[in-house]
Amino acid sequence: MSIALCWLGLLLLFALVPWLGRRLGLIAIVSQLLFGMLGLPLLLWWAAPLGVDAGALLAPQWLHGLYGLAFSLLLGCLLSDVVDLDLQPASLKIALPSFFLPFFCGLAVAFWLLPGLNTLACVAVGLLFALTAIPVLFLYLQHQQYPLGKIRQLLQAAILMDLFCWLIFGLAQGGSQPSTLLWPLLAAGLPLLLKLLQRAWPQLQSARLNGLIFLGLLLLLQQLKLNALLFGIGYLLLLASLRLPLQMPLPAAWLAWLQRWLTVPLILAYGLLQIDWHLAWQGYSWLQFGGLLLLPIVSKLAGNWLGLSWADGQLQSRRGKWRETLLLNTRGLTEIVFLNLLLQQQVINAELYFALMLMGLIATLLPAFAGRPQHSVTQSNTEARSPNEVC
């Protein structure tokens, strides 16, 4: 019972720190990242004399089940963004260099600075160099009062980049373990059956039912340690191609409440508690650690600048382009989910998790100093909605 109370108190702290962060001008996920990286080690140090340590907090079996549920729900929210993708040529022009330049830079860094990694881990490092956090990007764009058209363009670019990320990792993981591909791919074909059934029985045409089936299968495959990621991407892309609607089985307000009070705090705390804070700084040399902190940010900024220049030409001011370059470098929630997936599957170790989480925190803080754009807002930002209303 004491461990359950400790978790309750920890989740409450993670959920309440955004209130303090708002007074400092920080968005919620940045406040939670700062608390996780800086406050959690202090809490563990203070609680050590009471016999509460990271191992004891991670031991209960009920926690693993709760974590699996929270992880599946949050992953489902992020993946469901691809259903709403309405591709614009400018978004594709932004996404291609913004993704592939840091991705190949990450591959080079993994082979050069981290020679002990296997091929799948090297691919994962490259992907962590390249991804952009869709939810955090949307919050920044809304906070900085961007016009609706620009919000859509940048969000579509971010969705494409994250879609590349999830798809490449799913294929790379399946290529190393072909036996794990069969059931996820069969499950991903379920929308074909849903289409036939809904033609015969129109009363089954329910966006909420499609969302319930999606989340249920995602949780099942994740618990069975099959490739839930590849299933999720395949299912949603097929759903979109068949023009079948998707809606999360819970109301948006409930999902927002769960995100604030459960899913994000639990996933963030669960990952960070697996770090040995005494050894986290010692796992790599200064060259390796500095490279993992700086090179993802520098390569991503270079890719973002090239993509924005290709999409907009000379129409945009340097100051505006620099601001959007910083915005597309945000990591936040998407990186947390991906890092936890890699750590859970033992693709990366806790030291690499710590270094890349710290990198993500720095990258996510940078847009907070960019200031607001000077252009006028042609439409109310209250009309703009995220690709996913919760995440």
DOZAFI-435150 format. One record per residue (C-alpha): residue number from 0; chain; x, y, z. Coordinates in steps of 0.05 Angstrom, whole numbers, plus 5000, padded with zeros to 4 digits. Layout:
BEGIN
@num = NUM	cadena = A	X = X	Y = Y	Z = Z
...
//
This chain:
BEGIN
@num = 0	cadena = A	X = 5000	Y = 5000	Z = 5000
@num = 1	cadena = A	X = 5058	Y = 5048	Z = 5015
@num = 2	cadena = A	X = 5084	Y = 5039	Z = 4944
@num = 3	cadena = A	X = 5015	Y = 5055	Z = 4916
@num = 4	cadena = A	X = 5012	Y = 5118	Z = 4959
@num = 5	cadena = A	X = 5081	Y = 5138	Z = 4934
@num = 6	cadena = A	X = 5059	Y = 5130	Z = 4862
@num = 7	cadena = A	X = 4996	Y = 5170	Z = 4876
@num = 8	cadena = A	X = 5037	Y = 5227	Z = 4906
@num = 9	cadena = A	X = 5087	Y = 5224	Z = 4848
@num = 10	cadena = A	X = 5032	Y = 5227	Z = 4795
@num = 11	cadena = A	X = 5000	Y = 5285	Z = 4832
@num = 12	cadena = A	X = 5065	Y = 5323	Z = 4831
@num = 13	cadena = A	X = 5075	Y = 5310	Z = 4756
@num = 14	cadena = A	X = 5004	Y = 5332	Z = 4743
@num = 15	cadena = A	X = 5009	Y = 5396	Z = 4786
@num = 16	cadena = A	X = 5076	Y = 5423	Z = 4762
@num = 17	cadena = A	X = 5044	Y = 5452	Z = 4698
@num = 18	cadena = A	X = 5007	Y = 5501	Z = 4744
@num = 19	cadena = A	X = 5073	Y = 5529	Z = 4768
@num = 20	cadena = A	X = 5102	Y = 5526	Z = 4698
@num = 21	cadena = A	X = 5046	Y = 5569	Z = 4670
@num = 22	cadena = A	X = 5067	Y = 5624	Z = 4718
@num = 23	cadena = A	X = 5137	Y = 5620	Z = 4687
@num = 24	cadena = A	X = 5110	Y = 5620	Z = 4616
@num = 25	cadena = A	X = 5123	Y = 5546	Z = 4603
@num = 26	cadena = A	X = 5075	Y = 5498	Z = 4570
@num = 27	cadena = A	X = 5054	Y = 5436	Z = 4609
@num = 28	cadena = A	X = 5098	Y = 5383	Z = 4579
@num = 29	cadena = A	X = 5161	Y = 5427	Z = 4587
@num = 30	cadena = A	X = 5144	Y = 5436	Z = 4661
@num = 31	cadena = A	X = 5136	Y = 5360	Z = 4668
@num = 32	cadena = A	X = 5201	Y = 5346	Z = 4632
@num = 33	cadena = A	X = 5238	Y = 5395	Z = 4677
@num = 34	cadena = A	X = 5208	Y = 5364	Z = 4739
@num = 35	cadena = A	X = 5225	Y = 5294	Z = 4716
@num = 36	cadena = A	X = 5297	Y = 5310	Z = 4699
@num = 37	cadena = A	X = 5312	Y = 5356	Z = 4759
@num = 38	cadena = A	X = 5260	Y = 5342	Z = 4813
@num = 39	cadena = A	X = 5254	Y = 5266	Z = 4809
@num = 40	cadena = A	X = 5327	Y = 5252	Z = 4829
@num = 41	cadena = A	X = 5319	Y = 5299	Z = 4889
@num = 42	cadena = A	X = 5255	Y = 5263	Z = 4910
@num = 43	cadena = A	X = 5291	Y = 5195	Z = 4906
@num = 44	cadena = A	X = 5349	Y = 5222	Z = 4947
@num = 45	cadena = A	X = 5302	Y = 5249	Z = 4999
@num = 46	cadena = A	X = 5260	Y = 5185	Z = 5002
@num = 47	cadena = A	X = 5321	Y = 5137	Z = 5005
@num = 48	cadena = A	X = 5325	Y = 5137	Z = 5082
@num = 49	cadena = A	X = 5251	Y = 5116	Z = 5083
@num = 50	cadena = A	X = 5267	Y = 5053	Z = 5043
@num = 51	cadena = A	X = 5235	Y = 5078	Z = 4979
@num = 52	cadena = A	X = 5279	Y = 5072	Z = 4918
@num = 53	cadena = A	X = 5268	Y = 5065	Z = 4843
@num = 54	cadena = A	X = 5271	Y = 4989	Z = 4846
@num = 55	cadena = A	X = 5215	Y = 4986	Z = 4898
@num = 56	cadena = A	X = 5172	Y = 5035	Z = 4859
@num = 57	cadena = A	X = 5179	Y = 4994	Z = 4795
@num = 58	cadena = A	X = 5168	Y = 4926	Z = 4827
@num = 59	cadena = A	X = 5091	Y = 4919	Z = 4833
@num = 60	cadena = A	X = 5058	Y = 4877	Z = 4779
@num = 61	cadena = A	X = 4997	Y = 4921	Z = 4777
@num = 62	cadena = A	X = 5042	Y = 4978	Z = 4756
@num = 63	cadena = A	X = 5064	Y = 4942	Z = 4692
@num = 64	cadena = A	X = 4992	Y = 4931	Z = 4672
@num = 65	cadena = A	X = 4973	Y = 5003	Z = 4686
@num = 66	cadena = A	X = 5034	Y = 5027	Z = 4647
@num = 67	cadena = A	X = 5016	Y = 4983	Z = 4588
@num = 68	cadena = A	X = 4946	Y = 5012	Z = 4586
@num = 69	cadena = A	X = 4971	Y = 5084	Z = 4592
@num = 70	cadena = A	X = 5025	Y = 5072	Z = 4539
@num = 71	cadena = A	X = 4976	Y = 5041	Z = 4490
@num = 72	cadena = A	X = 4927	Y = 5098	Z = 4499
@num = 73	cadena = A	X = 4980	Y = 5152	Z = 4488
@num = 74	cadena = A	X = 5011	Y = 5115	Z = 4429
@num = 75	cadena = A	X = 4943	Y = 5107	Z = 4399
@num = 76	cadena = A	X = 4930	Y = 5182	Z = 4405
@num = 77	cadena = A	X = 4996	Y = 5199	Z = 4371
@num = 78	cadena = A	X = 4988	Y = 5148	Z = 4315
@num = 79	cadena = A	X = 4917	Y = 5169	Z = 4301
@num = 80	cadena = A	X = 4944	Y = 5235	Z = 4275
@num = 81	cadena = A	X = 4958	Y = 5201	Z = 4208
@num = 82	cadena = A	X = 4884	Y = 5192	Z = 4195
@num = 83	cadena = A	X = 4874	Y = 5267	Z = 4193
@num = 84	cadena = A	X = 4931	Y = 5279	Z = 4145
@num = 85	cadena = A	X = 4910	Y = 5323	Z = 4085
@num = 86	cadena = A	X = 4976	Y = 5328	Z = 4049
@num = 87	cadena = A	X = 4999	Y = 5395	Z = 4021
@num = 88	cadena = A	X = 5060	Y = 5399	Z = 3974
@num = 89	cadena = A	X = 5093	Y = 5452	Z = 4018
@num = 90	cadena = A	X = 5088	Y = 5406	Z = 4079
@num = 91	cadena = A	X = 5122	Y = 5350	Z = 4041
@num = 92	cadena = A	X = 5178	Y = 5397	Z = 4020
@num = 93	cadena = A	X = 5189	Y = 5417	Z = 4093
@num = 94	cadena = A	X = 5186	Y = 5345	Z = 4118
@num = 95	cadena = A	X = 5235	Y = 5311	Z = 4071
@num = 96	cadena = A	X = 5300	Y = 5349	Z = 4088
@num = 97	cadena = A	X = 5275	Y = 5362	Z = 4159
@num = 98	cadena = A	X = 5271	Y = 5287	Z = 4170
@num = 99	cadena = A	X = 5325	Y = 5255	Z = 4128
@num = 100	cadena = A	X = 5383	Y = 5302	Z = 4142
@num = 101	cadena = A	X = 5382	Y = 5291	Z = 4218
@num = 102	cadena = A	X = 5364	Y = 5218	Z = 4208
@num = 103	cadena = A	X = 5427	Y = 5203	Z = 4168
@num = 104	cadena = A	X = 5467	Y = 5247	Z = 4216
@num = 105	cadena = A	X = 5441	Y = 5205	Z = 4273
@num = 106	cadena = A	X = 5461	Y = 5141	Z = 4237
@num = 107	cadena = A	X = 5531	Y = 5168	Z = 4228
@num = 108	cadena = A	X = 5536	Y = 5189	Z = 4301
@num = 109	cadena = A	X = 5511	Y = 5121	Z = 4325
@num = 110	cadena = A	X = 5564	Y = 5084	Z = 4284
@num = 111	cadena = A	X = 5618	Y = 5135	Z = 4301
@num = 112	cadena = A	X = 5606	Y = 5153	Z = 4374
@num = 113	cadena = A	X = 5569	Y = 5090	Z = 4398
@num = 114	cadena = A	X = 5604	Y = 5031	Z = 4365
@num = 115	cadena = A	X = 5573	Y = 4979	Z = 4412
@num = 116	cadena = A	X = 5501	Y = 4989	Z = 4385
@num = 117	cadena = A	X = 5468	Y = 4938	Z = 4340
@num = 118	cadena = A	X = 5436	Y = 4958	Z = 4274
@num = 119	cadena = A	X = 5366	Y = 4967	Z = 4302
@num = 120	cadena = A	X = 5392	Y = 5012	Z = 4358
@num = 121	cadena = A	X = 5431	Y = 5054	Z = 4307
@num = 122	cadena = A	X = 5367	Y = 5063	Z = 4266
@num = 123	cadena = A	X = 5330	Y = 5083	Z = 4329
@num = 124	cadena = A	X = 5383	Y = 5136	Z = 4346
@num = 125	cadena = A	X = 5376	Y = 5164	Z = 4276
@num = 126	cadena = A	X = 5301	Y = 5168	Z = 4284
@num = 127	cadena = A	X = 5308	Y = 5204	Z = 4351
@num = 128	cadena = A	X = 5350	Y = 5256	Z = 4316
@num = 129	cadena = A	X = 5295	Y = 5267	Z = 4265
@num = 130	cadena = A	X = 5227	Y = 5266	Z = 4299
@num = 131	cadena = A	X = 5185	Y = 5327	Z = 4317
@num = 132	cadena = A	X = 5133	Y = 5328	Z = 4373
@num = 133	cadena = A	X = 5065	Y = 5341	Z = 4341
@num = 134	cadena = A	X = 5028	Y = 5357	Z = 4406
@num = 135	cadena = A	X = 5081	Y = 5405	Z = 4433
@num = 136	cadena = A	X = 5088	Y = 5438	Z = 4364
@num = 137	cadena = A	X = 5013	Y = 5451	Z = 4362
@num = 138	cadena = A	X = 5014	Y = 5481	Z = 4432
@num = 139	cadena = A	X = 5072	Y = 5527	Z = 4415
@num = 140	cadena = A	X = 5040	Y = 5549	Z = 4349
@num = 141	cadena = A	X = 4974	Y = 5563	Z = 4385
@num = 142	cadena = A	X = 5010	Y = 5600	Z = 4442
@num = 143	cadena = A	X = 5049	Y = 5643	Z = 4392
@num = 144	cadena = A	X = 4985	Y = 5659	Z = 4355
@num = 145	cadena = A	X = 5003	Y = 5632	Z = 4286
@num = 146	cadena = A	X = 4949	Y = 5637	Z = 4232
@num = 147	cadena = A	X = 4909	Y = 5575	Z = 4219
@num = 148	cadena = A	X = 4938	Y = 5562	Z = 4150
@num = 149	cadena = A	X = 5010	Y = 5562	Z = 4177
@num = 150	cadena = A	X = 4991	Y = 5518	Z = 4235
@num = 151	cadena = A	X = 4963	Y = 5466	Z = 4187
@num = 152	cadena = A	X = 5024	Y = 5469	Z = 4142
@num = 153	cadena = A	X = 5074	Y = 5458	Z = 4199
@num = 154	cadena = A	X = 5032	Y = 5406	Z = 4234
@num = 155	cadena = A	X = 5025	Y = 5366	Z = 4169
@num = 156	cadena = A	X = 5101	Y = 5368	Z = 4161
@num = 157	cadena = A	X = 5109	Y = 5343	Z = 4233
@num = 158	cadena = A	X = 5058	Y = 5288	Z = 4221
@num = 159	cadena = A	X = 5096	Y = 5265	Z = 4159
@num = 160	cadena = A	X = 5162	Y = 5264	Z = 4197
@num = 161	cadena = A	X = 5133	Y = 5224	Z = 4255
@num = 162	cadena = A	X = 5099	Y = 5177	Z = 4205
@num = 163	cadena = A	X = 5167	Y = 5165	Z = 4172
@num = 164	cadena = A	X = 5196	Y = 5152	Z = 4241
@num = 165	cadena = A	X = 5144	Y = 5102	Z = 4265
@num = 166	cadena = A	X = 5142	Y = 5066	Z = 4197
@num = 167	cadena = A	X = 5218	Y = 5060	Z = 4189
@num = 168	cadena = A	X = 5226	Y = 5034	Z = 4260
@num = 169	cadena = A	X = 5168	Y = 4985	Z = 4252
@num = 170	cadena = A	X = 5198	Y = 4957	Z = 4188
@num = 171	cadena = A	X = 5268	Y = 4955	Z = 4217
@num = 172	cadena = A	X = 5244	Y = 4918	Z = 4278
@num = 173	cadena = A	X = 5203	Y = 4870	Z = 4237
@num = 174	cadena = A	X = 5262	Y = 4858	Z = 4191
@num = 175	cadena = A	X = 5304	Y = 4836	Z = 4250
@num = 176	cadena = A	X = 5248	Y = 4792	Z = 4277
@num = 177	cadena = A	X = 5206	Y = 4769	Z = 4216
@num = 178	cadena = A	X = 5164	Y = 4721	Z = 4258
@num = 179	cadena = A	X = 5134	Y = 4780	Z = 4296
@num = 180	cadena = A	X = 5105	Y = 4811	Z = 4232
@num = 181	cadena = A	X = 5050	Y = 4761	Z = 4214
@num = 182	cadena = A	X = 4999	Y = 4776	Z = 4268
@num = 183	cadena = A	X = 5008	Y = 4852	Z = 4268
@num = 184	cadena = A	X = 5000	Y = 4854	Z = 4192
@num = 185	cadena = A	X = 4939	Y = 4809	Z = 4194
@num = 186	cadena = A	X = 4908	Y = 4853	Z = 4248
@num = 187	cadena = A	X = 4925	Y = 4916	Z = 4208
@num = 188	cadena = A	X = 4881	Y = 4889	Z = 4152
@num = 189	cadena = A	X = 4819	Y = 4889	Z = 4196
@num = 190	cadena = A	X = 4791	Y = 4954	Z = 4165
@num = 191	cadena = A	X = 4778	Y = 4913	Z = 4101
@num = 192	cadena = A	X = 4732	Y = 4868	Z = 4141
@num = 193	cadena = A	X = 4700	Y = 4928	Z = 4176
@num = 194	cadena = A	X = 4685	Y = 4959	Z = 4108
@num = 195	cadena = A	X = 4649	Y = 4896	Z = 4085
@num = 196	cadena = A	X = 4610	Y = 4889	Z = 4149
@num = 197	cadena = A	X = 4589	Y = 4962	Z = 4149
@num = 198	cadena = A	X = 4563	Y = 4955	Z = 4078
@num = 199	cadena = A	X = 4520	Y = 4896	Z = 4099
@num = 200	cadena = A	X = 4500	Y = 4927	Z = 4166
@num = 201	cadena = A	X = 4501	Y = 5003	Z = 4162
@num = 202	cadena = A	X = 4486	Y = 5007	Z = 4237
@num = 203	cadena = A	X = 4558	Y = 4985	Z = 4248
@num = 204	cadena = A	X = 4585	Y = 5049	Z = 4216
@num = 205	cadena = A	X = 4613	Y = 5080	Z = 4279
@num = 206	cadena = A	X = 4677	Y = 5121	Z = 4285
@num = 207	cadena = A	X = 4678	Y = 5106	Z = 4359
@num = 208	cadena = A	X = 4674	Y = 5031	Z = 4346
@num = 209	cadena = A	X = 4733	Y = 5036	Z = 4298
@num = 210	cadena = A	X = 4772	Y = 5072	Z = 4352
@num = 211	cadena = A	X = 4754	Y = 5021	Z = 4405
@num = 212	cadena = A	X = 4777	Y = 4963	Z = 4361
@num = 213	cadena = A	X = 4841	Y = 5000	Z = 4345
@num = 214	cadena = A	X = 4859	Y = 5014	Z = 4418
@num = 215	cadena = A	X = 4839	Y = 4945	Z = 4440
@num = 216	cadena = A	X = 4884	Y = 4910	Z = 4389
@num = 217	cadena = A	X = 4941	Y = 4959	Z = 4403
@num = 218	cadena = A	X = 4938	Y = 4941	Z = 4477
@num = 219	cadena = A	X = 4933	Y = 4867	Z = 4462
@num = 220	cadena = A	X = 4993	Y = 4866	Z = 4415
@num = 221	cadena = A	X = 5033	Y = 4909	Z = 4462
@num = 222	cadena = A	X = 5020	Y = 4861	Z = 4520
@num = 223	cadena = A	X = 5038	Y = 4801	Z = 4475
@num = 224	cadena = A	X = 5104	Y = 4837	Z = 4457
@num = 225	cadena = A	X = 5087	Y = 4836	Z = 4383
@num = 226	cadena = A	X = 5099	Y = 4894	Z = 4336
@num = 227	cadena = A	X = 5042	Y = 4939	Z = 4359
@num = 228	cadena = A	X = 5074	Y = 4999	Z = 4324
@num = 229	cadena = A	X = 5072	Y = 4968	Z = 4255
@num = 230	cadena = A	X = 5000	Y = 4946	Z = 4268
@num = 231	cadena = A	X = 4979	Y = 5016	Z = 4289
@num = 232	cadena = A	X = 5009	Y = 5050	Z = 4227
@num = 233	cadena = A	X = 4981	Y = 4998	Z = 4179
@num = 234	cadena = A	X = 4912	Y = 4998	Z = 4210
@num = 235	cadena = A	X = 4905	Y = 5073	Z = 4209
@num = 236	cadena = A	X = 4933	Y = 5082	Z = 4139
@num = 237	cadena = A	X = 4885	Y = 5029	Z = 4113
@num = 238	cadena = A	X = 4828	Y = 5061	Z = 4152
@num = 239	cadena = A	X = 4843	Y = 5128	Z = 4120
@num = 240	cadena = A	X = 4850	Y = 5099	Z = 4050
@num = 241	cadena = A	X = 4781	Y = 5066	Z = 4057
@num = 242	cadena = A	X = 4753	Y = 5132	Z = 4083
@num = 243	cadena = A	X = 4729	Y = 5100	Z = 4148
@num = 244	cadena = A	X = 4723	Y = 5149	Z = 4206
@num = 245	cadena = A	X = 4761	Y = 5142	Z = 4271
@num = 246	cadena = A	X = 4743	Y = 5171	Z = 4339
@num = 247	cadena = A	X = 4774	Y = 5154	Z = 4406
@num = 248	cadena = A	X = 4726	Y = 5112	Z = 4448
@num = 249	cadena = A	X = 4727	Y = 5163	Z = 4505
@num = 250	cadena = A	X = 4704	Y = 5236	Z = 4501
@num = 251	cadena = A	X = 4759	Y = 5287	Z = 4487
@num = 252	cadena = A	X = 4750	Y = 5318	Z = 4557
@num = 253	cadena = A	X = 4762	Y = 5250	Z = 4590
@num = 254	cadena = A	X = 4823	Y = 5237	Z = 4548
@num = 255	cadena = A	X = 4851	Y = 5305	Z = 4565
@num = 256	cadena = A	X = 4839	Y = 5290	Z = 4639
@num = 257	cadena = A	X = 4874	Y = 5222	Z = 4632
@num = 258	cadena = A	X = 4933	Y = 5253	Z = 4596
@num = 259	cadena = A	X = 4944	Y = 5305	Z = 4650
@num = 260	cadena = A	X = 4933	Y = 5261	Z = 4711
@num = 261	cadena = A	X = 4955	Y = 5192	Z = 4688
@num = 262	cadena = A	X = 4985	Y = 5175	Z = 4620
@num = 263	cadena = A	X = 5039	Y = 5229	Z = 4612
@num = 264	cadena = A	X = 5061	Y = 5230	Z = 4685
@num = 265	cadena = A	X = 5062	Y = 5153	Z = 4689
@num = 266	cadena = A	X = 5101	Y = 5143	Z = 4624
@num = 267	cadena = A	X = 5151	Y = 5198	Z = 4641
@num = 268	cadena = A	X = 5162	Y = 5174	Z = 4712
@num = 269	cadena = A	X = 5165	Y = 5100	Z = 4692
@num = 270	cadena = A	X = 5220	Y = 5114	Z = 4642
@num = 271	cadena = A	X = 5261	Y = 5161	Z = 4686
@num = 272	cadena = A	X = 5258	Y = 5115	Z = 4746
@num = 273	cadena = A	X = 5297	Y = 5063	Z = 4706
@num = 274	cadena = A	X = 5357	Y = 5110	Z = 4704
@num = 275	cadena = A	X = 5413	Y = 5101	Z = 4754
@num = 276	cadena = A	X = 5425	Y = 5174	Z = 4768
@num = 277	cadena = A	X = 5492	Y = 5161	Z = 4800
@num = 278	cadena = A	X = 5519	Y = 5129	Z = 4736
@num = 279	cadena = A	X = 5478	Y = 5166	Z = 4683
@num = 280	cadena = A	X = 5533	Y = 5218	Z = 4674
@num = 281	cadena = A	X = 5588	Y = 5166	Z = 4672
@num = 282	cadena = A	X = 5562	Y = 5120	Z = 4618
@num = 283	cadena = A	X = 5594	Y = 5160	Z = 4562
@num = 284	cadena = A	X = 5656	Y = 5202	Z = 4551
@num = 285	cadena = A	X = 5649	Y = 5277	Z = 4546
@num = 286	cadena = A	X = 5655	Y = 5272	Z = 4470
@num = 287	cadena = A	X = 5599	Y = 5221	Z = 4467
@num = 288	cadena = A	X = 5554	Y = 5257	Z = 4515
@num = 289	cadena = A	X = 5566	Y = 5325	Z = 4482
@num = 290	cadena = A	X = 5553	Y = 5295	Z = 4414
@num = 291	cadena = A	X = 5487	Y = 5265	Z = 4437
@num = 292	cadena = A	X = 5465	Y = 5332	Z = 4465
@num = 293	cadena = A	X = 5487	Y = 5378	Z = 4409
@num = 294	cadena = A	X = 5487	Y = 5340	Z = 4343
@num = 295	cadena = A	X = 5413	Y = 5321	Z = 4343
@num = 296	cadena = A	X = 5394	Y = 5394	Z = 4354
@num = 297	cadena = A	X = 5443	Y = 5422	Z = 4302
@num = 298	cadena = A	X = 5426	Y = 5372	Z = 4248
@num = 299	cadena = A	X = 5352	Y = 5379	Z = 4259
@num = 300	cadena = A	X = 5357	Y = 5455	Z = 4256
@num = 301	cadena = A	X = 5396	Y = 5450	Z = 4191
@num = 302	cadena = A	X = 5344	Y = 5402	Z = 4161
@num = 303	cadena = A	X = 5287	Y = 5447	Z = 4183
@num = 304	cadena = A	X = 5319	Y = 5509	Z = 4152
@num = 305	cadena = A	X = 5330	Y = 5472	Z = 4086
@num = 306	cadena = A	X = 5258	Y = 5447	Z = 4085
@num = 307	cadena = A	X = 5228	Y = 5515	Z = 4101
@num = 308	cadena = A	X = 5272	Y = 5548	Z = 4048
@num = 309	cadena = A	X = 5250	Y = 5496	Z = 3996
@num = 310	cadena = A	X = 5176	Y = 5504	Z = 4013
@num = 311	cadena = A	X = 5173	Y = 5580	Z = 4019
@num = 312	cadena = A	X = 5231	Y = 5604	Z = 3976
@num = 313	cadena = A	X = 5248	Y = 5676	Z = 3991
@num = 314	cadena = A	X = 5177	Y = 5695	Z = 4012
@num = 315	cadena = A	X = 5190	Y = 5689	Z = 4086
@num = 316	cadena = A	X = 5235	Y = 5733	Z = 4128
@num = 317	cadena = A	X = 5297	Y = 5704	Z = 4160
@num = 318	cadena = A	X = 5270	Y = 5718	Z = 4229
@num = 319	cadena = A	X = 5204	Y = 5682	Z = 4215
@num = 320	cadena = A	X = 5241	Y = 5623	Z = 4183
@num = 321	cadena = A	X = 5288	Y = 5618	Z = 4243
@num = 322	cadena = A	X = 5229	Y = 5617	Z = 4291
@num = 323	cadena = A	X = 5195	Y = 5561	Z = 4252
@num = 324	cadena = A	X = 5262	Y = 5524	Z = 4249
@num = 325	cadena = A	X = 5264	Y = 5524	Z = 4325
@num = 326	cadena = A	X = 5191	Y = 5503	Z = 4330
@num = 327	cadena = A	X = 5201	Y = 5442	Z = 4285
@num = 328	cadena = A	X = 5258	Y = 5421	Z = 4331
@num = 329	cadena = A	X = 5211	Y = 5408	Z = 4390
@num = 330	cadena = A	X = 5213	Y = 5337	Z = 4417
@num = 331	cadena = A	X = 5169	Y = 5332	Z = 4478
@num = 332	cadena = A	X = 5115	Y = 5280	Z = 4483
@num = 333	cadena = A	X = 5130	Y = 5243	Z = 4418
@num = 334	cadena = A	X = 5202	Y = 5232	Z = 4440
@num = 335	cadena = A	X = 5181	Y = 5209	Z = 4509
@num = 336	cadena = A	X = 5135	Y = 5156	Z = 4479
@num = 337	cadena = A	X = 5188	Y = 5133	Z = 4430
@num = 338	cadena = A	X = 5244	Y = 5131	Z = 4482
@num = 339	cadena = A	X = 5201	Y = 5091	Z = 4529
@num = 340	cadena = A	X = 5184	Y = 5042	Z = 4474
@num = 341	cadena = A	X = 5259	Y = 5033	Z = 4459
@num = 342	cadena = A	X = 5277	Y = 5025	Z = 4532
@num = 343	cadena = A	X = 5220	Y = 4977	Z = 4546
@num = 344	cadena = A	X = 5242	Y = 4933	Z = 4487
@num = 345	cadena = A	X = 5315	Y = 4939	Z = 4509
@num = 346	cadena = A	X = 5336	Y = 4970	Z = 4443
@num = 347	cadena = A	X = 5373	Y = 5024	Z = 4482
@num = 348	cadena = A	X = 5401	Y = 5026	Z = 4552
@num = 349	cadena = A	X = 5385	Y = 5074	Z = 4609
@num = 350	cadena = A	X = 5447	Y = 5117	Z = 4597
@num = 351	cadena = A	X = 5428	Y = 5130	Z = 4524
@num = 352	cadena = A	X = 5356	Y = 5142	Z = 4546
@num = 353	cadena = A	X = 5380	Y = 5195	Z = 4596
@num = 354	cadena = A	X = 5425	Y = 5231	Z = 4545
@num = 355	cadena = A	X = 5371	Y = 5234	Z = 4492
@num = 356	cadena = A	X = 5317	Y = 5254	Z = 4542
@num = 357	cadena = A	X = 5361	Y = 5312	Z = 4564
@num = 358	cadena = A	X = 5373	Y = 5331	Z = 4492
@num = 359	cadena = A	X = 5298	Y = 5330	Z = 4480
@num = 360	cadena = A	X = 5287	Y = 5375	Z = 4541
@num = 361	cadena = A	X = 5336	Y = 5427	Z = 4514
@num = 362	cadena = A	X = 5307	Y = 5424	Z = 4444
@num = 363	cadena = A	X = 5236	Y = 5432	Z = 4471
@num = 364	cadena = A	X = 5256	Y = 5492	Z = 4513
@num = 365	cadena = A	X = 5288	Y = 5531	Z = 4456
@num = 366	cadena = A	X = 5223	Y = 5553	Z = 4421
@num = 367	cadena = A	X = 5200	Y = 5585	Z = 4487
@num = 368	cadena = A	X = 5253	Y = 5639	Z = 4474
@num = 369	cadena = A	X = 5234	Y = 5651	Z = 4402
@num = 370	cadena = A	X = 5179	Y = 5701	Z = 4418
@num = 371	cadena = A	X = 5114	Y = 5711	Z = 4380
@num = 372	cadena = A	X = 5111	Y = 5725	Z = 4305
@num = 373	cadena = A	X = 5093	Y = 5795	Z = 4283
@num = 374	cadena = A	X = 5045	Y = 5774	Z = 4228
@num = 375	cadena = A	X = 4970	Y = 5785	Z = 4239
@num = 376	cadena = A	X = 4926	Y = 5727	Z = 4255
@num = 377	cadena = A	X = 4874	Y = 5720	Z = 4200
@num = 378	cadena = A	X = 4832	Y = 5670	Z = 4237
@num = 379	cadena = A	X = 4819	Y = 5658	Z = 4310
@num = 380	cadena = A	X = 4865	Y = 5605	Z = 4338
@num = 381	cadena = A	X = 4807	Y = 5578	Z = 4378
@num = 382	cadena = A	X = 4783	Y = 5550	Z = 4311
@num = 383	cadena = A	X = 4848	Y = 5512	Z = 4300
@num = 384	cadena = A	X = 4848	Y = 5442	Z = 4326
@num = 385	cadena = A	X = 4905	Y = 5394	Z = 4336
@num = 386	cadena = A	X = 4909	Y = 5332	Z = 4291
@num = 387	cadena = A	X = 4889	Y = 5299	Z = 4355
@num = 388	cadena = A	X = 4845	Y = 5336	Z = 4405
@num = 389	cadena = A	X = 4881	Y = 5306	Z = 4465
@num = 390	cadena = A	X = 4952	Y = 5293	Z = 4445
//
